Amino acid sequence: MREGLIPTVLGSAVMASGSVLRVMDMKKHGMHKKDMMPLAGAALLGFGLAHVILGTIDLTK
């Protein structure tokens, strides 16, 4: 198994779940400052994107 494949796959899964949370919350409530769901969705999206980028860097080396 190539080095960096696991972070890339893990990041893709986390990014997908973060995107789903953001879309579900925006459809249901809109954007409210007091809700924690938009923050959690954005955090998952960011962490997932970071894993994908770092895993891709490892795959290209």
N, CA, C and O atoms as a MOPAC input file, in Angstrom:
PM7 MOZYME 1SCF
protein

 N      0.85700 1    -1.16700 1     0.00000 1
 C      0.00000 1     0.00000 1     0.00000 1
 C      0.90700 1     1.23600 1     0.00000 1
 O      1.89200 1     1.29800 1     0.73600 1
 N      0.56700 1     2.19000 1    -0.81500 1
 C      1.37800 1     3.39300 1    -0.93300 1
 C      1.20300 1     4.29600 1     0.27500 1
 O      0.11900 1     4.40300 1     0.84800 1
 N      2.29900 1     4.94100 1     0.64400 1
 C      2.25200 1     5.87100 1     1.77100 1
 C      1.43200 1     7.08900 1     1.36400 1
 O      1.62400 1     7.63600 1     0.27800 1
 N      0.53000 1     7.50700 1     2.22300 1
 C     -0.31700 1     8.66500 1     1.95100 1
 C     -1.70700 1     8.29200 1     1.47000 1
 O     -2.58500 1     9.15000 1     1.37700 1
 N     -1.91400 1     7.02100 1     1.16500 1
 C     -3.22500 1     6.60000 1     0.68300 1
 C     -4.26600 1     6.64100 1     1.79700 1
 O     -5.40500 1     7.04600 1     1.56500 1
 N     -3.88500 1     6.22700 1     2.99600 1
 C     -4.82500 1     6.21300 1     4.12000 1
 C     -5.27200 1     7.63400 1     4.49200 1
 O     -6.47100 1     7.85800 1     4.65500 1
 N     -4.34000 1     8.61700 1     4.63400 1
 C     -4.81600 1     9.97700 1     4.93000 1
 C     -5.69700 1    10.55400 1     3.83000 1
 O     -6.63300 1    11.30400 1     4.10900 1
 N     -5.40300 1    10.20900 1     2.59300 1
 C     -6.21300 1    10.72400 1     1.49000 1
 C     -7.63400 1    10.16800 1     1.54400 1
 O     -8.60100 1    10.91400 1     1.38600 1
 N     -7.75900 1     8.87500 1     1.76400 1
 C     -9.08300 1     8.24600 1     1.83800 1
 C     -9.82800 1     8.73200 1     3.08300 1
 O    -11.01800 1     9.03900 1     3.01700 1
 N     -9.13100 1     8.80200 1     4.20600 1
 C     -9.74700 1     9.29400 1     5.43700 1
 C    -10.20300 1    10.73300 1     5.27200 1
 O    -11.30100 1    11.09500 1     5.69600 1
 N     -9.36600 1    11.55100 1     4.66000 1
 C     -9.73200 1    12.94700 1     4.42400 1
 C    -10.93100 1    13.08600 1     3.51400 1
 O    -11.77000 1    13.96200 1     3.71900 1
 N    -11.02100 1    12.23400 1     2.51500 1
 C    -12.17800 1    12.26900 1     1.61600 1
 C    -13.46100 1    11.94900 1     2.36700 1
 O    -14.49100 1    12.58700 1     2.15200 1
 N    -13.39400 1    10.95000 1     3.25500 1
 C    -14.58100 1    10.57900 1     4.03000 1
 C    -14.98500 1    11.69400 1     4.99400 1
 O    -16.16900 1    12.00300 1     5.12900 1
 N    -14.00500 1    12.29400 1     5.65900 1
 C    -14.30000 1    13.38000 1     6.60400 1
 C    -14.83800 1    14.59100 1     5.86200 1
 O    -15.77500 1    15.24000 1     6.32700 1
 N    -14.25300 1    14.89900 1     4.71300 1
 C    -14.71300 1    16.04300 1     3.93800 1
 C    -16.13800 1    15.82100 1     3.42700 1
 O    -16.93800 1    16.75600 1     3.40000 1
 N    -16.45600 1    14.60800 1     3.02800 1
 C    -17.81200 1    14.30600 1     2.56400 1
 C    -18.82200 1    14.44100 1     3.69700 1
 O    -19.90700 1    14.98900 1     3.50000 1
 N    -18.47200 1    13.94400 1     4.88600 1
 C    -19.41000 1    14.06800 1     6.00600 1
 C    -19.56900 1    15.52100 1     6.42700 1
 O    -20.66800 1    15.93200 1     6.80200 1
 N    -18.51200 1    16.29800 1     6.37500 1
 C    -18.61000 1    17.72500 1     6.68500 1
 C    -19.48900 1    18.45600 1     5.68400 1
 O    -20.26700 1    19.33700 1     6.05100 1
 N    -19.36000 1    18.08600 1     4.42100 1
 C    -20.18600 1    18.71000 1     3.38500 1
 C    -21.65500 1    18.37200 1     3.58500 1
 O    -22.51900 1    19.23200 1     3.42000 1
 N    -21.93900 1    17.12900 1     3.93800 1
 C    -23.32500 1    16.70600 1     4.17800 1
 C    -23.91100 1    17.47300 1     5.36000 1
 O    -25.05000 1    17.93700 1     5.29600 1
 N    -23.13900 1    17.60800 1     6.43400 1
 C    -23.62300 1    18.36900 1     7.58600 1
 C    -23.91800 1    19.81800 1     7.22400 1
 O    -24.93600 1    20.36800 1     7.64600 1
 N    -23.04000 1    20.43900 1     6.44800 1
 C    -23.25400 1    21.83300 1     6.05900 1
 C    -24.50200 1    21.98000 1     5.19900 1
 O    -25.30200 1    22.89000 1     5.41700 1
 N    -24.67100 1    21.10000 1     4.23500 1
 C    -25.82100 1    21.19600 1     3.33100 1
 C    -27.12200 1    20.95600 1     4.08900 1
 O    -28.09900 1    21.67700 1     3.89300 1
 N    -27.13600 1    19.93900 1     4.95800 1
 C    -28.35000 1    19.65200 1     5.72500 1
 C    -28.71600 1    20.82500 1     6.62800 1
 O    -29.89000 1    21.17600 1     6.74100 1
 N    -27.72900 1    21.42800 1     7.26800 1
 C    -28.00400 1    22.53200 1     8.16800 1
 C    -28.45600 1    23.77400 1     7.41200 1
 O    -29.35500 1    24.48000 1     7.87100 1
 N    -27.85800 1    24.05100 1     6.27800 1
 C    -28.24500 1    25.23600 1     5.51100 1
 C    -29.65100 1    25.09100 1     4.96200 1
 O    -30.38600 1    26.07600 1     4.89000 1
 N    -30.04200 1    23.88600 1     4.57300 1
 C    -31.40200 1    23.66600 1     4.07500 1
 C    -32.41800 1    23.77200 1     5.20800 1
 O    -33.51900 1    24.28800 1     5.01800 1
 N    -32.04300 1    23.28300 1     6.37900 1
 C    -32.98400 1    23.20700 1     7.49000 1
 C    -33.15600 1    24.54300 1     8.21400 1
 O    -34.28000 1    24.95600 1     8.49800 1
 N    -32.05600 1    25.20900 1     8.50800 1
 C    -32.12500 1    26.38300 1     9.36700 1
 C    -31.66300 1    27.67800 1     8.72000 1
 O    -31.98000 1    28.75400 1     9.22500 1
 N    -30.95000 1    27.61100 1     7.66000 1
 C    -30.29600 1    28.81500 1     7.16000 1
 C    -29.03500 1    29.05200 1     7.98600 1
 O    -28.54000 1    28.13200 1     8.63600 1
 N    -28.53500 1    30.22400 1     7.96700 1
 C    -27.30800 1    30.52200 1     8.69300 1
 C    -27.62100 1    31.34900 1     9.93600 1
 O    -27.98800 1    32.51900 1     9.83100 1
 N    -27.47700 1    30.75000 1    11.09700 1
 C    -27.66100 1    31.43200 1    12.37500 1
 C    -26.34900 1    31.39700 1    13.13800 1
 O    -25.65500 1    30.38000 1    13.13000 1
 N    -26.00300 1    32.48300 1    13.79000 1
 C    -24.74400 1    32.55700 1    14.52200 1
 C    -24.75200 1    31.68600 1    15.77200 1
 O    -23.69100 1    31.25100 1    16.21900 1
 N    -25.90400 1    31.42600 1    16.33500 1
 C    -25.97500 1    30.67800 1    17.58200 1
 C    -25.91800 1    29.17100 1    17.40000 1
 O    -25.70700 1    28.44200 1    18.36800 1
 N    -26.10100 1    28.69600 1    16.18900 1
 C    -26.08900 1    27.24800 1    15.94700 1
 C    -24.65600 1    26.72700 1    15.88800 1
 O    -23.77700 1    27.37800 1    15.32400 1
 N    -24.42600 1    25.56400 1    16.46500 1
 C    -23.10500 1    24.94000 1    16.44300 1
 C    -22.91700 1    24.04700 1    15.22300 1
 O    -21.78300 1    23.72400 1    14.86800 1
 N    -23.99600 1    23.64400 1    14.58000 1
 C    -23.89600 1    22.73400 1    13.45500 1
 C    -23.09100 1    23.32000 1    12.29000 1
 O    -22.28400 1    22.59600 1    11.70800 1
 N    -23.26700 1    24.58200 1    11.92500 1
 C    -22.43200 1    25.12100 1    10.84300 1
 C    -20.94700 1    25.09800 1    11.19500 1
 O    -20.10500 1    24.84900 1    10.33200 1
 N    -20.63200 1    25.35200 1    12.44000 1
 C    -19.23900 1    25.33300 1    12.87300 1
 C    -18.66500 1    23.92600 1    12.79400 1
 O    -17.53100 1    23.74800 1    12.34800 1
 N    -19.42100 1    22.93500 1    13.21700 1
 C    -18.95700 1    21.54900 1    13.15800 1
 C    -18.78300 1    21.09600 1    11.71200 1
 O    -17.81100 1    20.41400 1    11.38600 1
 N    -19.70600 1    21.46700 1    10.85900 1
 C    -19.59700 1    21.10300 1     9.44600 1
 C    -18.39500 1    21.74400 1     8.78300 1
 O    -17.70000 1    21.10100 1     7.99600 1
 N    -18.14600 1    22.99900 1     9.09200 1
 C    -16.99300 1    23.69300 1     8.52000 1
 C    -15.69300 1    23.10500 1     9.04200 1
 O    -14.72200 1    23.00100 1     8.29200 1
 N    -15.65400 1    22.72000 1    10.30300 1
 C    -14.45000 1    22.11500 1    10.87300 1
 C    -14.16400 1    20.76300 1    10.21900 1
 O    -13.02000 1    20.46900 1     9.87300 1
 N    -15.19400 1    19.94800 1    10.05000 1
 C    -15.00100 1    18.65400 1     9.38600 1
 C    -14.54700 1    18.83300 1     7.94200 1
 O    -13.70200 1    18.08700 1     7.44800 1
 N    -15.11300 1    19.82200 1     7.27800 1
 C    -14.72600 1    20.09500 1     5.90300 1
 C    -13.25800 1    20.50300 1     5.82900 1
 O    -12.52700 1    20.05100 1     4.94700 1
 N    -12.83100 1    21.35000 1     6.74700 1
 C    -11.43700 1    21.79300 1     6.76700 1
 C    -10.46900 1    20.67700 1     7.10800 1
 O     -9.43100 1    20.53400 1     6.46100 1
 N    -10.79800 1    19.88600 1     8.11800 1
 C     -9.92800 1    18.76200 1     8.48400 1
 C     -9.84400 1    17.73800 1     7.35900 1
 O     -8.77600 1    17.19000 1     7.08700 1
 N    -10.96300 1    17.48700 1     6.71500 1
 C    -10.95900 1    16.54200 1     5.59800 1
 C    -10.12100 1    17.03800 1     4.44200 1
 O     -9.36800 1    16.27000 1     3.84300 1
 N    -10.24300 1    18.30800 1     4.12300 1
 C     -9.45900 1    18.88500 1     3.03800 1
 C     -7.96800 1    18.84600 1     3.36300 1
 O     -7.14600 1    18.57500 1     2.48800 1
 N     -7.62300 1    19.11400 1     4.61100 1
 C     -6.22000 1    19.05800 1     5.01900 1
 C     -5.66200 1    17.64400 1     4.87000 1
 O     -4.53300 1    17.47300 1     4.41000 1
 N     -6.43300 1    16.63400 1     5.25100 1
 C     -5.98000 1    15.24800 1     5.10300 1
 C     -5.80600 1    14.87700 1     3.63000 1
 O     -4.84900 1    14.19500 1     3.26300 1
 N     -6.72700 1    15.32500 1     2.80300 1
 C     -6.61400 1    15.01800 1     1.37700 1
 C     -5.34700 1    15.65700 1     0.80400 1
 O     -4.61400 1    15.01000 1     0.05600 1
 N     -5.08800 1    16.90100 1     1.14300 1
 C     -3.91100 1    17.59000 1     0.62000 1
 C     -2.62600 1    16.92800 1     1.10700 1
 O     -1.72200 1    16.67100 1     0.31300 1
 N     -2.54100 1    16.65300 1     2.39500 1
 C     -1.33000 1    16.02700 1     2.94200 1
 C     -1.13800 1    14.60800 1     2.39900 1
 O     -0.01200 1    14.20400 1     2.10900 1
 N     -2.20700 1    13.86700 1     2.26500 1
 C     -2.10200 1    12.52400 1     1.70300 1
 C     -1.66600 1    12.54600 1     0.25700 1
 O     -0.88400 1    11.70000 1    -0.17600 1
 N     -2.17000 1    13.51100 1    -0.49400 1
 C     -1.78200 1    13.64500 1    -1.90100 1
 C     -0.30700 1    14.00800 1    -2.01300 1
 O      0.38700 1    13.50200 1    -2.89500 1
 N      0.17800 1    14.87200 1    -1.14000 1
 C      1.60800 1    15.21400 1    -1.13300 1
 C      2.43800 1    13.96300 1    -0.87100 1
 O      3.45400 1    13.74800 1    -1.53200 1
 N      2.01900 1    13.13500 1     0.09000 1
 C      2.74600 1    11.89300 1     0.36600 1
 C      2.69300 1    10.93000 1    -0.82200 1
 O      3.66700 1    10.22900 1    -1.09600 1
 N      1.57200 1    10.89500 1    -1.51800 1
 C      1.45600 1     9.99400 1    -2.67000 1
 C      2.37300 1    10.40900 1    -3.82000 1
 O      2.86700 1     9.55000 1    -4.55100 1
 N      2.60500 1    11.69400 1    -3.98700 1
 C      3.41000 1    12.15200 1    -5.11700 1
 C      4.90300 1    12.03600 1    -4.86500 1
 O      5.68200 1    12.12500 1    -5.81400 1
 N      5.33000 1    11.84400 1    -3.63500 1
 C      6.76800 1    11.72600 1    -3.33100 1
 C      7.29600 1    10.36500 1    -3.68900 1
 O      8.48200 1    10.09400 1    -3.50100 1

